[in-house]
Amino acid sequence: MGLLSGKNILVTGVLTDASIAFHIARLAQEEGATVVLSSYGRVHRLTERIAGRLPQLAPVIELDVSNDEDLAALADRVRVHVPTLDGVVHSIGFAPEAALGGNFLNTQWADVATALQISAFSLKSLTMAARPLFNGGASVVGLDFDASVAWPKYDWMGVAKAALESTSRYLARDLGPENVRVNLVAAGPIKTIAAKSIPGFEEFEPIWNQRSALGWDFSDPVPAAQAAIVLLSDWLPKTTGEILHVDGGVHAIGG
Ligand code: NAD
């Protein structure tokens, strides 16, 4: 029996087969789950194509996390495929170019607001949109980049991740009585489309090469995906509001 046998999981954020979410969806199916994917706008077609590379073809529903109509329609769109959800994966991040890359002191509020809405507030929007589908409990898992320190070039995306961390704790507080767990996986740097859009992403490489006790492969999203699978499973039943670091140990090691 797989770790996720019989569970229905909504996975957002599959863009390419390098996406962390692609590997979460793949492993979830391998562990026995039924997976529904979401995508949005002009990348929807791409997600459908990538869905064909999963062990089983997964349906792709439309969800732009900044679109209120999509959020209101989410439960009905999911119900076309599965009656209830046991897990939701938030693997979504976006910041306008002006909010990244060393321009921290000059970024305008409109760009910061977009980064915060898409990358942090959306954890609340997505969870609330999926809430009517939860059936006596659920596990919500988001993808984080350790926001306890300031990183090179990460700028307002780092602030958005700090907001994501706090949002997950408040969701854990308010939804715990409904047996809904909300946790984050804080992954080390992985070369995905989102990572390539961060100018100066390569500045993380010497940091991870020097400080990761276990070593780090920048092209391997699987360890982060495996952690998400464990959080989606029944094996961490009293864990919520937690940040599980999958970074080779960098968060624990001084310079
Ligand atoms: P990715 O580019 O494959 O995934 C980002 C996803 O966000 C894409 O699928 C994109 O379609 C989606 N997205 C953006 N705006 C959206 C919107 N308005 N509505 C719905 N979806 C939207 O890259 P990834 O690295 O797999 O990123 C997934 C998550 O992992 C992000 O939260 C990212 O910050 C986080 N993360 C990434 C790294 C890394 O180094 N790659 C490290 C730690 C955490």
py3Dmol code that shows the C-alpha trace and the ligand (Angstrom):
import py3Dmol

protein = """\
ATOM      1  CA  MET A   1       0.000   0.000   0.000  1.00  0.00           C
ATOM      2  CA  GLY A   2       1.343   3.436  -0.901  1.00  0.00           C
ATOM      3  CA  LEU A   3       1.765   6.331   1.522  1.00  0.00           C
ATOM      4  CA  LEU A   4      -1.120   8.183  -0.160  1.00  0.00           C
ATOM      5  CA  SER A   5      -3.383   5.245  -1.026  1.00  0.00           C
ATOM      6  CA  GLY A   6      -6.971   6.349  -1.580  1.00  0.00           C
ATOM      7  CA  LYS A   7      -6.209  10.048  -1.200  1.00  0.00           C
ATOM      8  CA  ASN A   8      -7.285  12.800  -3.599  1.00  0.00           C
ATOM      9  CA  ILE A   9      -4.705  15.564  -3.994  1.00  0.00           C
ATOM     10  CA  LEU A  10      -4.904  18.900  -5.817  1.00  0.00           C
ATOM     11  CA  VAL A  11      -1.458  19.948  -7.071  1.00  0.00           C
ATOM     12  CA  THR A  12      -0.940  23.500  -8.328  1.00  0.00           C
ATOM     13  CA  GLY A  13       2.196  24.801 -10.018  1.00  0.00           C
ATOM     14  CA  VAL A  14       3.137  22.185 -12.615  1.00  0.00           C
ATOM     15  CA  LEU A  15       4.764  24.161 -15.423  1.00  0.00           C
ATOM     16  CA  THR A  16       7.558  21.912 -16.733  1.00  0.00           C
ATOM     17  CA  ASP A  17       8.914  18.526 -15.767  1.00  0.00           C
ATOM     18  CA  ALA A  18      11.528  20.399 -13.690  1.00  0.00           C
ATOM     19  CA  SER A  19       8.769  21.991 -11.551  1.00  0.00           C
ATOM     20  CA  ILE A  20       8.865  20.812  -7.942  1.00  0.00           C
ATOM     21  CA  ALA A  21       5.095  20.290  -8.297  1.00  0.00           C
ATOM     22  CA  PHE A  22       5.582  17.883 -11.221  1.00  0.00           C
ATOM     23  CA  HIS A  23       7.607  15.588  -8.976  1.00  0.00           C
ATOM     24  CA  ILE A  24       5.087  15.921  -6.148  1.00  0.00           C
ATOM     25  CA  ALA A  25       2.308  14.904  -8.574  1.00  0.00           C
ATOM     26  CA  ARG A  26       4.394  12.019  -9.934  1.00  0.00           C
ATOM     27  CA  LEU A  27       5.335  10.674  -6.492  1.00  0.00           C
ATOM     28  CA  ALA A  28       1.773  11.174  -5.215  1.00  0.00           C
ATOM     29  CA  GLN A  29       0.459   8.964  -8.027  1.00  0.00           C
ATOM     30  CA  GLU A  30       3.200   6.409  -7.400  1.00  0.00           C
ATOM     31  CA  GLU A  31       2.133   6.371  -3.721  1.00  0.00           C
ATOM     32  CA  GLY A  32      -1.490   5.647  -4.644  1.00  0.00           C
ATOM     33  CA  ALA A  33      -3.136   9.087  -4.828  1.00  0.00           C
ATOM     34  CA  THR A  34      -5.552  10.407  -7.424  1.00  0.00           C
ATOM     35  CA  VAL A  35      -4.109  13.728  -8.588  1.00  0.00           C
ATOM     36  CA  VAL A  36      -5.877  16.760 -10.055  1.00  0.00           C
ATOM     37  CA  LEU A  37      -3.615  19.499 -11.406  1.00  0.00           C
ATOM     38  CA  SER A  38      -4.321  23.203 -11.822  1.00  0.00           C
ATOM     39  CA  SER A  39      -2.788  25.726 -14.157  1.00  0.00           C
ATOM     40  CA  TYR A  40      -3.714  29.094 -15.564  1.00  0.00           C
ATOM     41  CA  GLY A  41      -3.976  31.329 -18.606  1.00  0.00           C
ATOM     42  CA  ARG A  42      -1.420  30.933 -21.310  1.00  0.00           C
ATOM     43  CA  VAL A  43       0.570  28.178 -19.560  1.00  0.00           C
ATOM     44  CA  HIS A  44      -2.511  25.930 -19.146  1.00  0.00           C
ATOM     45  CA  ARG A  45      -1.777  24.080 -22.411  1.00  0.00           C
ATOM     46  CA  LEU A  46       1.832  23.511 -21.335  1.00  0.00           C
ATOM     47  CA  THR A  47       0.664  21.969 -18.042  1.00  0.00           C
ATOM     48  CA  GLU A  48      -1.712  19.672 -19.984  1.00  0.00           C
ATOM     49  CA  ARG A  49       1.169  18.513 -22.140  1.00  0.00           C
ATOM     50  CA  ILE A  50       3.417  17.894 -19.089  1.00  0.00           C
ATOM     51  CA  ALA A  51       0.540  16.051 -17.363  1.00  0.00           C
ATOM     52  CA  GLY A  52       0.938  13.457 -20.105  1.00  0.00           C
ATOM     53  CA  ARG A  53       4.371  12.604 -18.688  1.00  0.00           C
ATOM     54  CA  LEU A  54       2.939  11.552 -15.320  1.00  0.00           C
ATOM     55  CA  PRO A  55       2.511   7.841 -14.583  1.00  0.00           C
ATOM     56  CA  GLN A  56      -1.254   8.415 -15.087  1.00  0.00           C
ATOM     57  CA  LEU A  57      -2.750  11.262 -17.080  1.00  0.00           C
ATOM     58  CA  ALA A  58      -4.111  13.848 -14.614  1.00  0.00           C
ATOM     59  CA  PRO A  59      -6.888  16.359 -15.395  1.00  0.00           C
ATOM     60  CA  VAL A  60      -5.894  20.057 -15.381  1.00  0.00           C
ATOM     61  CA  ILE A  61      -8.379  22.600 -14.054  1.00  0.00           C
ATOM     62  CA  GLU A  62      -8.101  26.374 -14.466  1.00  0.00           C
ATOM     63  CA  LEU A  63      -6.910  28.378 -11.432  1.00  0.00           C
ATOM     64  CA  ASP A  64      -5.235  31.758 -11.452  1.00  0.00           C
ATOM     65  CA  VAL A  65      -4.806  32.390  -7.724  1.00  0.00           C
ATOM     66  CA  SER A  66      -5.293  36.125  -8.260  1.00  0.00           C
ATOM     67  CA  ASN A  67      -8.666  35.600 -10.011  1.00  0.00           C
ATOM     68  CA  ASP A  68     -11.708  35.638  -7.691  1.00  0.00           C
ATOM     69  CA  GLU A  69     -13.924  33.850 -10.230  1.00  0.00           C
ATOM     70  CA  ASP A  70     -11.458  30.987 -10.537  1.00  0.00           C
ATOM     71  CA  LEU A  71     -11.245  30.736  -6.747  1.00  0.00           C
ATOM     72  CA  ALA A  72     -15.045  30.725  -6.393  1.00  0.00           C
ATOM     73  CA  ALA A  73     -15.337  28.023  -9.072  1.00  0.00           C
ATOM     74  CA  LEU A  74     -12.503  25.859  -7.735  1.00  0.00           C
ATOM     75  CA  ALA A  75     -14.582  23.426  -5.653  1.00  0.00           C
ATOM     76  CA  ASP A  76     -16.991  22.726  -8.558  1.00  0.00           C
ATOM     77  CA  ARG A  77     -14.107  22.324 -11.000  1.00  0.00           C
ATOM     78  CA  VAL A  78     -12.412  19.813  -8.692  1.00  0.00           C
ATOM     79  CA  ARG A  79     -15.729  17.936  -8.102  1.00  0.00           C
ATOM     80  CA  VAL A  80     -15.909  17.118 -11.814  1.00  0.00           C
ATOM     81  CA  HIS A  81     -12.976  14.774 -11.156  1.00  0.00           C
ATOM     82  CA  VAL A  82     -13.030  13.834  -7.445  1.00  0.00           C
ATOM     83  CA  PRO A  83     -15.746  14.337  -4.773  1.00  0.00           C
ATOM     84  CA  THR A  84     -13.449  15.456  -1.926  1.00  0.00           C
ATOM     85  CA  LEU A  85      -9.834  16.457  -1.288  1.00  0.00           C
ATOM     86  CA  ASP A  86      -7.399  15.041   1.283  1.00  0.00           C
ATOM     87  CA  GLY A  87      -4.513  17.266   0.273  1.00  0.00           C
ATOM     88  CA  VAL A  88      -3.659  20.512  -1.492  1.00  0.00           C
ATOM     89  CA  VAL A  89      -0.212  21.515  -2.753  1.00  0.00           C
ATOM     90  CA  HIS A  90       0.556  25.220  -3.136  1.00  0.00           C
ATOM     91  CA  SER A  91       3.598  25.401  -5.423  1.00  0.00           C
ATOM     92  CA  ILE A  92       3.158  28.921  -6.715  1.00  0.00           C
ATOM     93  CA  GLY A  93       5.474  31.881  -6.702  1.00  0.00           C
ATOM     94  CA  PHE A  94       5.799  35.017  -8.759  1.00  0.00           C
ATOM     95  CA  ALA A  95       7.426  38.437  -8.386  1.00  0.00           C
ATOM     96  CA  PRO A  96       7.728  41.106 -11.087  1.00  0.00           C
ATOM     97  CA  GLU A  97      11.262  41.713 -12.344  1.00  0.00           C
ATOM     98  CA  ALA A  98      11.480  45.016 -10.469  1.00  0.00           C
ATOM     99  CA  ALA A  99      10.997  43.182  -7.170  1.00  0.00           C
ATOM    100  CA  LEU A 100      14.038  40.933  -7.611  1.00  0.00           C
ATOM    101  CA  GLY A 101      17.702  41.125  -8.441  1.00  0.00           C
ATOM    102  CA  GLY A 102      19.126  43.779  -6.132  1.00  0.00           C
ATOM    103  CA  ASN A 103      16.651  46.608  -6.656  1.00  0.00           C
ATOM    104  CA  PHE A 104      15.209  46.232  -3.143  1.00  0.00           C
ATOM    105  CA  LEU A 105      15.469  49.879  -2.117  1.00  0.00           C
ATOM    106  CA  ASN A 106      13.669  51.179  -5.207  1.00  0.00           C
ATOM    107  CA  THR A 107      10.883  48.659  -5.793  1.00  0.00           C
ATOM    108  CA  GLN A 108       7.437  50.251  -6.047  1.00  0.00           C
ATOM    109  CA  TRP A 109       4.472  49.064  -3.958  1.00  0.00           C
ATOM    110  CA  ALA A 110       2.514  47.818  -6.996  1.00  0.00           C
ATOM    111  CA  ASP A 111       5.266  45.288  -7.749  1.00  0.00           C
ATOM    112  CA  VAL A 112       5.603  44.301  -4.090  1.00  0.00           C
ATOM    113  CA  ALA A 113       1.815  43.893  -3.868  1.00  0.00           C
ATOM    114  CA  THR A 114       1.820  41.498  -6.831  1.00  0.00           C
ATOM    115  CA  ALA A 115       4.614  39.407  -5.280  1.00  0.00           C
ATOM    116  CA  LEU A 116       2.759  39.228  -1.963  1.00  0.00           C
ATOM    117  CA  GLN A 117      -0.604  38.399  -3.520  1.00  0.00           C
ATOM    118  CA  ILE A 118       0.612  35.627  -5.836  1.00  0.00           C
ATOM    119  CA  SER A 119       3.254  34.142  -3.541  1.00  0.00           C
ATOM    120  CA  ALA A 120       1.802  34.480  -0.023  1.00  0.00           C
ATOM    121  CA  PHE A 121      -1.829  35.628   0.209  1.00  0.00           C
ATOM    122  CA  SER A 122      -2.671  32.916  -2.333  1.00  0.00           C
ATOM    123  CA  LEU A 123      -1.941  30.219   0.272  1.00  0.00           C
ATOM    124  CA  LYS A 124      -4.971  31.539   2.166  1.00  0.00           C
ATOM    125  CA  SER A 125      -7.051  32.019  -1.015  1.00  0.00           C
ATOM    126  CA  LEU A 126      -6.309  28.512  -2.291  1.00  0.00           C
ATOM    127  CA  THR A 127      -6.911  26.864   1.087  1.00  0.00           C
ATOM    128  CA  MET A 128     -10.232  28.638   1.569  1.00  0.00           C
ATOM    129  CA  ALA A 129     -11.327  27.810  -1.997  1.00  0.00           C
ATOM    130  CA  ALA A 130     -10.572  24.127  -1.361  1.00  0.00           C
ATOM    131  CA  ARG A 131     -12.059  24.055   2.169  1.00  0.00           C
ATOM    132  CA  PRO A 132     -15.590  22.941   1.085  1.00  0.00           C
ATOM    133  CA  LEU A 133     -13.970  19.771  -0.303  1.00  0.00           C
ATOM    134  CA  PHE A 134     -12.213  18.783   2.911  1.00  0.00           C
ATOM    135  CA  ASN A 135     -13.874  15.802   4.511  1.00  0.00           C
ATOM    136  CA  GLY A 136     -12.969  15.609   8.194  1.00  0.00           C
ATOM    137  CA  GLY A 137      -9.439  16.895   7.673  1.00  0.00           C
ATOM    138  CA  ALA A 138      -6.802  17.643   5.060  1.00  0.00           C
ATOM    139  CA  SER A 139      -3.132  18.437   4.587  1.00  0.00           C
ATOM    140  CA  VAL A 140      -2.104  21.681   2.901  1.00  0.00           C
ATOM    141  CA  VAL A 141       1.541  21.896   1.812  1.00  0.00           C
ATOM    142  CA  GLY A 142       3.312  24.981   0.445  1.00  0.00           C
ATOM    143  CA  LEU A 143       6.791  25.523  -0.988  1.00  0.00           C
ATOM    144  CA  ASP A 144       9.026  27.958   0.851  1.00  0.00           C
ATOM    145  CA  PHE A 145      12.527  29.396   0.610  1.00  0.00           C
ATOM    146  CA  ASP A 146      13.914  30.014   4.111  1.00  0.00           C
ATOM    147  CA  ALA A 147      12.881  33.571   4.969  1.00  0.00           C
ATOM    148  CA  SER A 148      14.677  33.876   8.308  1.00  0.00           C
ATOM    149  CA  VAL A 149      17.616  35.741   6.727  1.00  0.00           C
ATOM    150  CA  ALA A 150      18.224  38.178   3.818  1.00  0.00           C
ATOM    151  CA  TRP A 151      19.618  36.451   0.701  1.00  0.00           C
ATOM    152  CA  PRO A 152      21.485  37.892  -2.298  1.00  0.00           C
ATOM    153  CA  LYS A 153      19.070  39.179  -4.987  1.00  0.00           C
ATOM    154  CA  TYR A 154      15.943  37.472  -3.557  1.00  0.00           C
ATOM    155  CA  ASP A 155      14.653  40.837  -2.321  1.00  0.00           C
ATOM    156  CA  TRP A 156      10.840  41.221  -2.191  1.00  0.00           C
ATOM    157  CA  MET A 157      10.368  37.542  -2.989  1.00  0.00           C
ATOM    158  CA  GLY A 158      12.131  36.946   0.337  1.00  0.00           C
ATOM    159  CA  VAL A 159       9.631  39.260   2.005  1.00  0.00           C
ATOM    160  CA  ALA A 160       6.815  37.366   0.258  1.00  0.00           C
ATOM    161  CA  LYS A 161       8.233  34.078   1.593  1.00  0.00           C
ATOM    162  CA  ALA A 162       8.311  35.538   5.125  1.00  0.00           C
ATOM    163  CA  ALA A 163       4.640  36.403   4.617  1.00  0.00           C
ATOM    164  CA  LEU A 164       3.988  32.867   3.330  1.00  0.00           C
ATOM    165  CA  GLU A 165       5.581  31.410   6.462  1.00  0.00           C
ATOM    166  CA  SER A 166       3.421  33.585   8.699  1.00  0.00           C
ATOM    167  CA  THR A 167       0.284  32.888   6.624  1.00  0.00           C
ATOM    168  CA  SER A 168       0.808  29.140   7.043  1.00  0.00           C
ATOM    169  CA  ARG A 169       1.007  29.536  10.816  1.00  0.00           C
ATOM    170  CA  TYR A 170      -2.239  31.544  10.991  1.00  0.00           C
ATOM    171  CA  LEU A 171      -3.993  29.049   8.710  1.00  0.00           C
ATOM    172  CA  ALA A 172      -2.713  26.255  10.963  1.00  0.00           C
ATOM    173  CA  ARG A 173      -4.185  28.099  13.953  1.00  0.00           C
ATOM    174  CA  ASP A 174      -7.608  28.720  12.411  1.00  0.00           C
ATOM    175  CA  LEU A 175      -8.081  25.405  10.572  1.00  0.00           C
ATOM    176  CA  GLY A 176      -6.499  23.069  13.135  1.00  0.00           C
ATOM    177  CA  PRO A 177      -9.894  22.569  14.849  1.00  0.00           C
ATOM    178  CA  GLU A 178     -11.129  21.153  11.494  1.00  0.00           C
ATOM    179  CA  ASN A 179      -8.176  18.741  11.443  1.00  0.00           C
ATOM    180  CA  VAL A 180      -6.581  20.658   8.580  1.00  0.00           C
ATOM    181  CA  ARG A 181      -2.778  20.677   8.804  1.00  0.00           C
ATOM    182  CA  VAL A 182      -0.828  23.455   7.069  1.00  0.00           C
ATOM    183  CA  ASN A 183       2.917  23.044   6.584  1.00  0.00           C
ATOM    184  CA  LEU A 184       5.716  24.278   4.337  1.00  0.00           C
ATOM    185  CA  VAL A 185       8.697  22.609   2.722  1.00  0.00           C
ATOM    186  CA  ALA A 186      11.635  25.062   2.689  1.00  0.00           C
ATOM    187  CA  ALA A 187      13.642  23.808  -0.271  1.00  0.00           C
ATOM    188  CA  GLY A 188      17.171  24.747  -1.219  1.00  0.00           C
ATOM    189  CA  PRO A 189      17.750  26.317  -4.669  1.00  0.00           C
ATOM    190  CA  ILE A 190      16.595  24.203  -7.630  1.00  0.00           C
ATOM    191  CA  LYS A 191      16.906  25.197 -11.298  1.00  0.00           C
ATOM    192  CA  THR A 192      13.276  25.580 -12.377  1.00  0.00           C
ATOM    193  CA  ILE A 193      11.571  28.238 -14.538  1.00  0.00           C
ATOM    194  CA  ALA A 194      10.779  30.269 -11.385  1.00  0.00           C
ATOM    195  CA  ALA A 195      14.439  30.067 -10.314  1.00  0.00           C
ATOM    196  CA  LYS A 196      15.707  31.118 -13.746  1.00  0.00           C
ATOM    197  CA  SER A 197      13.575  34.263 -13.513  1.00  0.00           C
ATOM    198  CA  ILE A 198      15.599  35.385 -10.463  1.00  0.00           C
ATOM    199  CA  PRO A 199      18.526  37.443 -11.777  1.00  0.00           C
ATOM    200  CA  GLY A 200      21.609  36.366  -9.820  1.00  0.00           C
ATOM    201  CA  PHE A 201      20.180  32.955  -8.856  1.00  0.00           C
ATOM    202  CA  GLU A 202      23.707  31.541  -9.355  1.00  0.00           C
ATOM    203  CA  GLU A 203      24.805  33.500  -6.268  1.00  0.00           C
ATOM    204  CA  PHE A 204      23.119  30.794  -4.177  1.00  0.00           C
ATOM    205  CA  GLU A 205      25.470  28.177  -5.579  1.00  0.00           C
ATOM    206  CA  PRO A 206      28.632  28.989  -3.565  1.00  0.00           C
ATOM    207  CA  ILE A 207      26.502  29.310  -0.407  1.00  0.00           C
ATOM    208  CA  TRP A 208      25.029  25.828  -0.875  1.00  0.00           C
ATOM    209  CA  ASN A 209      28.308  24.343  -2.064  1.00  0.00           C
ATOM    210  CA  GLN A 210      30.001  25.581   1.102  1.00  0.00           C
ATOM    211  CA  ARG A 211      27.331  25.122   3.784  1.00  0.00           C
ATOM    212  CA  SER A 212      25.184  22.127   2.885  1.00  0.00           C
ATOM    213  CA  ALA A 213      26.243  19.402   5.289  1.00  0.00           C
ATOM    214  CA  LEU A 214      24.676  16.736   3.063  1.00  0.00           C
ATOM    215  CA  GLY A 215      25.705  18.316  -0.248  1.00  0.00           C
ATOM    216  CA  TRP A 216      23.202  19.797  -2.713  1.00  0.00           C
ATOM    217  CA  ASP A 217      22.184  19.044  -6.305  1.00  0.00           C
ATOM    218  CA  PHE A 218      20.698  22.201  -7.894  1.00  0.00           C
ATOM    219  CA  SER A 219      18.985  20.154 -10.573  1.00  0.00           C
ATOM    220  CA  ASP A 220      17.201  17.687  -8.270  1.00  0.00           C
ATOM    221  CA  PRO A 221      13.664  18.611  -7.151  1.00  0.00           C
ATOM    222  CA  VAL A 222      12.969  15.102  -5.822  1.00  0.00           C
ATOM    223  CA  PRO A 223      14.059  15.540  -2.145  1.00  0.00           C
ATOM    224  CA  ALA A 224      11.705  18.536  -1.760  1.00  0.00           C
ATOM    225  CA  ALA A 225       8.911  16.581  -3.467  1.00  0.00           C
ATOM    226  CA  GLN A 226       9.474  13.584  -1.176  1.00  0.00           C
ATOM    227  CA  ALA A 227       9.103  15.823   1.894  1.00  0.00           C
ATOM    228  CA  ALA A 228       5.805  17.137   0.514  1.00  0.00           C
ATOM    229  CA  ILE A 229       4.564  13.548   0.093  1.00  0.00           C
ATOM    230  CA  VAL A 230       5.321  12.758   3.741  1.00  0.00           C
ATOM    231  CA  LEU A 231       3.477  15.909   4.850  1.00  0.00           C
ATOM    232  CA  LEU A 232       0.489  14.896   2.668  1.00  0.00           C
ATOM    233  CA  SER A 233       0.477  11.410   4.215  1.00  0.00           C
ATOM    234  CA  ASP A 234      -0.956  10.268   7.546  1.00  0.00           C
ATOM    235  CA  TRP A 235       2.523   9.976   9.047  1.00  0.00           C
ATOM    236  CA  LEU A 236       2.765  13.486  10.548  1.00  0.00           C
ATOM    237  CA  PRO A 237      -0.725  13.688  12.087  1.00  0.00           C
ATOM    238  CA  LYS A 238       0.154  16.188  14.840  1.00  0.00           C
ATOM    239  CA  THR A 239       2.440  18.416  12.776  1.00  0.00           C
ATOM    240  CA  THR A 240       1.073  21.768  11.651  1.00  0.00           C
ATOM    241  CA  GLY A 241       2.401  25.301  11.275  1.00  0.00           C
ATOM    242  CA  GLU A 242       5.765  23.646  10.623  1.00  0.00           C
ATOM    243  CA  ILE A 243       8.563  24.482   8.179  1.00  0.00           C
ATOM    244  CA  LEU A 244      10.378  21.354   7.056  1.00  0.00           C
ATOM    245  CA  HIS A 245      13.797  22.301   5.651  1.00  0.00           C
ATOM    246  CA  VAL A 246      14.980  20.285   2.667  1.00  0.00           C
ATOM    247  CA  ASP A 247      18.148  22.241   1.996  1.00  0.00           C
ATOM    248  CA  GLY A 248      20.996  19.825   2.708  1.00  0.00           C
ATOM    249  CA  GLY A 249      21.287  21.382   6.177  1.00  0.00           C
ATOM    250  CA  VAL A 250      22.179  24.953   5.154  1.00  0.00           C
ATOM    251  CA  HIS A 251      19.653  26.538   7.566  1.00  0.00           C
ATOM    252  CA  ALA A 252      21.473  24.885  10.483  1.00  0.00           C
ATOM    253  CA  ILE A 253      25.082  25.597   9.544  1.00  0.00           C
ATOM    254  CA  GLY A 254      26.894  28.914  10.097  1.00  0.00           C
ATOM    255  CA  GLY A 255      29.035  30.478   7.359  1.00  0.00           C
TER     256      GLY A 255
END
"""
ligand_1 = """\
44
NAD
P 8.001 26.713 -11.444
O 8.253 27.902 -12.289
O 8.047 25.379 -12.088
O 6.602 26.864 -10.668
C 6.026 28.121 -10.319
C 4.550 27.969 -10.608
O 3.800 29.109 -10.172
C 4.277 27.799 -12.111
O 3.622 26.574 -12.356
C 3.333 28.951 -12.408
O 2.353 28.576 -13.385
C 2.695 29.192 -11.042
N 2.029 30.489 -10.949
C 2.594 31.723 -11.054
N 1.618 32.670 -10.966
C 0.435 32.003 -10.781
C -0.922 32.405 -10.621
N -1.281 33.706 -10.642
N -1.880 31.456 -10.451
C -1.547 30.135 -10.450
N -0.287 29.687 -10.595
C 0.692 30.618 -10.770
O 9.095 26.783 -10.273
P 9.289 26.015 -8.881
O 10.679 26.334 -8.479
O 8.849 24.592 -8.999
O 8.332 26.830 -7.907
C 7.331 26.243 -7.119
C 7.377 26.802 -5.706
O 8.585 26.375 -5.095
C 7.357 28.334 -5.624
O 6.585 28.719 -4.512
C 8.825 28.646 -5.375
O 9.009 29.893 -4.758
C 9.166 27.500 -4.461
N 10.606 27.272 -4.261
C 11.431 27.171 -5.324
C 12.800 26.992 -5.115
C 13.744 26.915 -6.273
O 14.941 27.162 -6.083
N 13.286 26.571 -7.463
C 13.294 26.892 -3.808
C 12.423 26.979 -2.737
C 11.061 27.175 -2.978
"""
view = py3Dmol.view(width=600, height=400)
view.addModel(protein, "pdb")
view.setStyle({"model": 0}, {"cartoon": {"style": "trace"}})
view.addModel(ligand_1, "xyz")
view.setStyle({"model": 1}, {"stick": {}})
view.zoomTo()
view.show()
